[in-house]
Every structure is written in structure tokens, then in C-alpha cells.
Amino acid sequence: MKASTNTTKNQLKKLAHTLKPVVLVGQKGITDTLIQAVDKALKDHELIKIKFVDFKDEKIDLTDKIIQATDSSLVNVIGNIAIIYRAKHTGDADGADDFGFTQIKK
């Protein structure tokens, strides 16, 4: 599930409200190590915040690079913090893919 509909984005924003940033973009900007850290955080948490300590003027472009490299979705950018989401992938026994965010209820 991509964070594309307004309803989904609003639900993700609510869930992200209490989260602390788990990845910081600093002096080195976007590196392979940073992408790996974001990828691991998304695997562990699905919904994360990234704080831009440096490169604040370029945060939109850098966020686009991060979401492309990690196959994730942008939920929102507030100040110097980007919220991104990637659903955990689980396969069913019959081979069908099941994408979903377990905490979201309709």
C-alpha cells in the first residue's frame, strides 16, 4: 500500500505525531550508509521520521532521493522533518502479496 490517498496520509500523519526522528541527515548528506539506515528503519517500523540537521534548504530534493532509493512514500514534510512510509511485505501461502499497515483501521 502506497501512502497516496488523502485518508491514508491523514492516518499516517496521526500515527507519526508522537514518533521521534530515527535518522538524521547531517554534514555528509545522502550517503549509502544513510540509505541503508533508512531502509533498515523502514523494515523495522514502516513509518519513520527523518530530521534534516544540515541541507535544510535541499530537504525536498533529498527526501525525493531517499524515497526513490528505498521504494517508500512521502507522507509529509513539516519544518525540517520528513515523514516517510513503506509497508512491510508479507507473502501468503498461495503466493499472493499482502501489503498493509497493521495499525490503520477504516
C-alpha positions as CSV (number, residue, x, y, z in Angstrom):
1,M,0.0,0.0,0.0
2,K,1.4,3.3,-1.0
3,A,0.7,6.4,1.1
4,S,-1.2,8.1,-1.8
5,T,-4.8,8.7,-0.7
6,N,-5.6,11.6,1.5
7,T,-7.3,9.4,4.0
8,T,-4.3,7.1,4.3
9,K,-1.9,10.1,4.5
10,N,-4.0,11.7,7.3
11,Q,-4.0,8.4,9.2
12,L,-0.2,8.1,8.8
13,K,0.3,11.7,9.9
14,K,-1.7,11.0,13.1
15,L,0.4,7.9,13.8
16,A,3.6,9.8,13.2
17,H,2.7,12.6,15.5
18,T,4.4,11.0,18.6
19,L,7.3,9.5,16.7
20,K,10.9,10.8,17.2
21,P,13.2,11.1,14.2
22,V,15.2,7.8,13.8
23,V,17.5,9.0,11.0
24,L,19.4,12.4,10.9
25,V,20.7,13.9,7.7
26,G,23.9,15.7,8.7
27,Q,27.1,17.1,7.1
28,K,27.6,14.2,4.7
29,G,24.1,14.4,3.2
30,I,22.8,11.4,1.4
31,T,25.2,8.5,1.5
32,D,25.0,4.8,1.1
33,T,25.1,4.4,4.8
34,L,22.3,6.8,5.3
35,I,20.1,5.0,2.7
36,Q,20.9,1.7,4.5
37,A,19.9,3.2,7.8
38,V,16.6,4.4,6.3
39,D,16.0,1.1,4.7
40,K,16.5,-0.8,8.0
41,A,14.4,1.7,9.9
42,L,11.6,1.2,7.4
43,K,11.9,-2.6,7.7
44,D,11.6,-2.3,11.4
45,H,9.0,0.4,11.8
46,E,7.2,1.1,8.4
47,L,6.6,4.7,9.4
48,I,9.6,6.9,10.3
49,K,10.7,10.5,10.7
50,I,13.9,11.8,9.1
51,K,15.4,15.0,10.5
52,F,17.5,17.3,8.4
53,V,20.2,18.8,10.6
54,D,22.1,20.1,7.6
55,F,21.0,20.6,4.0
56,K,17.7,22.2,5.2
57,D,17.3,24.1,2.0
58,E,17.6,21.0,0.0
59,K,15.3,18.8,2.1
60,I,12.6,18.3,-0.5
61,D,15.1,17.1,-3.2
62,L,17.0,14.9,-0.7
63,T,13.7,13.4,0.5
64,D,12.8,12.5,-3.1
65,K,16.2,10.8,-3.5
66,I,15.6,8.9,-0.2
67,I,12.1,7.7,-1.1
68,Q,13.3,6.6,-4.6
69,A,16.2,4.7,-3.2
70,T,14.1,2.9,-0.5
71,D,10.9,2.5,-2.6
72,S,8.9,4.3,0.1
73,S,6.3,7.0,0.1
74,L,6.4,10.6,1.3
75,V,3.7,11.3,3.9
76,N,4.6,14.8,4.8
77,V,7.4,17.3,5.4
78,I,7.0,19.5,8.4
79,G,9.7,22.0,9.1
80,N,13.0,20.1,8.8
81,I,11.4,16.7,9.4
82,A,10.2,14.3,6.6
83,I,7.8,11.5,7.4
84,I,8.1,8.5,5.1
85,Y,6.3,5.2,4.9
86,R,6.9,1.8,3.4
87,A,4.6,-1.1,4.1
88,K,6.1,-4.4,5.3
89,H,5.8,-7.1,2.7
90,T,4.4,-10.4,3.7
91,G,3.6,-13.3,1.3
92,D,0.6,-15.5,1.7
93,A,0.9,-19.3,1.4
94,D,-0.7,-19.1,-2.0
95,G,1.9,-16.7,-3.2
96,A,-0.3,-13.6,-3.2
97,D,1.3,-10.5,-1.9
98,D,-0.3,-8.7,1.1
99,F,0.7,-5.1,1.6
100,G,-0.8,-3.3,4.5
101,F,-0.2,-1.2,7.6
102,T,-1.4,-3.1,10.5
103,Q,-2.2,-0.1,12.8
104,I,-4.5,1.6,10.3
105,K,-8.2,0.8,10.7
106,K,-11.0,2.0,8.4
